[in-house]
């Protein structure tokens, strides 16, 4: 019978919480890589190498040129430079024209993907229906937000996108009477549609979807609307043949889409006309190339092993409790979100007033992601967060139950090593004595780090060797001393006793008390303060 675990509590396979050796290994290896100025390698879908970051394209969309937040102006220029061009109209004036084209994403029986262009190079203005009329026709209500989908009615596919207008006009004549600014204020009043009659069935005209473009699209974790590979609006071959009266021997599925073609290749595709597009540069382009080399063997490779080439020479046992384990009461916790590299103000080094984004020339990542210590933390979900989750199924809720361990619990574990050189052992022992902090150093472990949990002190006892001679491993290098100084500051538990410390490190958890649960500093894209700015 398989074991069942309560994922709201600490890992306790036999009823008593333990700290997994794999978690200890991950924590120590991360600090070890920092201390020894190790490599920083990316992992791609095809190569499956590297362990420090996912080397992928980040997606974005910015349609606000002038708005509440200054950063939108620059990002809107980047977005429009690829999605729009100016063309001279019949009136002799320049008008913006979308670069995206309508088409149909086709999956063949051998699992290859193509986009069959629409016979029209742009969406027909007549192919639209007033939202109010659509609701009457199908006896439905289109939600104001998160309503994106593909709905078929015979051979007509309705392309419902994005946020709808709060106030829906009753007739099209009323909309046509509105002038420029009034139309903008009216918001989205129509739903566009396309027809199977528009599919260009000539196989020679189908455009292959590049594998890297497809995988990048699938890895866009921030897309909230239609996923063209999983949406309910995908037509299967049997239904497609019934609607068209044609026979398709090699077509498996079809769904309408829009796509962007640059230099003769599809570079992006999506649901509606204004879909999310990838930055041209990957995350790895913001990481110095010398840190990504697979040819260089660094200290972490040598000591902790390197995949199939050689095994680790350091081994971490599970940490078991000393005495009774005390837990806090179970309660709903703040949402624990995944890393969000679309927030470039947090992930990229920023200098001056103009924010660097992923396509900025010379942009570089800030470095390793670490968390400040906090002596006390408010981890309970607030009323706004609970309200946002009300009515959702368990798999859609952002908040969840948590049973944290109380402070002053003690655990013991063994770290065994073999065949380490004097220098390697010295580097390993430096983790436990960061620049002389000794008892003042605390480390972070576990999933609750963003809430301020997971701060642990470690008291090591070394058996079988003397590491006293190995404390000046890289002492002659200024860069290394700067790194150690910064690491010392963020691991120093005594910082938590400073006046106003909770306010200083508030950016770690953010202010989630607002109605939408989003910190205003996040909306403003305020850069994350550096270690030395926090402790000054």
Buried (B, 14 or more C-beta within 10 A) or exposed (E): EEEEEEEEBBBEEEEEBBBBBEBBBEBBBBBBBBBBBBBBBBBBBEEEEBBBBBBBBBBBBBEBEEEEEEBBEBBBEBBBEBBBEEEEEEEEEEEEEBBBBBBBBBBBEEEBBBBBBBBEEBBBEEBBBBBBBBBEEEEEEBEBEEBBBBBBEEBBBBBBBBEBBEEBBEEBEEBEEBEEEEEEEBBBBBBBBBBBEBBBBEEEEBBEBEEBBBBBBBBBBBBEBBBBBEBEBBBEBEEBBEBBEEEBEEBBBBBBBBBBBEEEEBBBBBBBBBBBBBBEBBBBBBBEEEBBEEEEEBBBBBBBBBEEEEEBBBEBBBBEBEEEBEEEEEBBBBBBEEEEBBBBBBBBBBEEEEBBBBBBEEBEBBBBEBBBBBEEBEBBBBEBBBEBBEEEEEEEBBBBEBBBBEEEBEBEBEBEBEEBEEEBBBBBBBBBBBBEBEEBBBBBBBEBBBBBBBBBEBEEEEEEEEBEEBEEBBEEEEEBEEBBEBBBBBBBBEBBEEEEBBEBBBBBBBEBEEEEBEBEBBEEBBBBEBBEEBBE
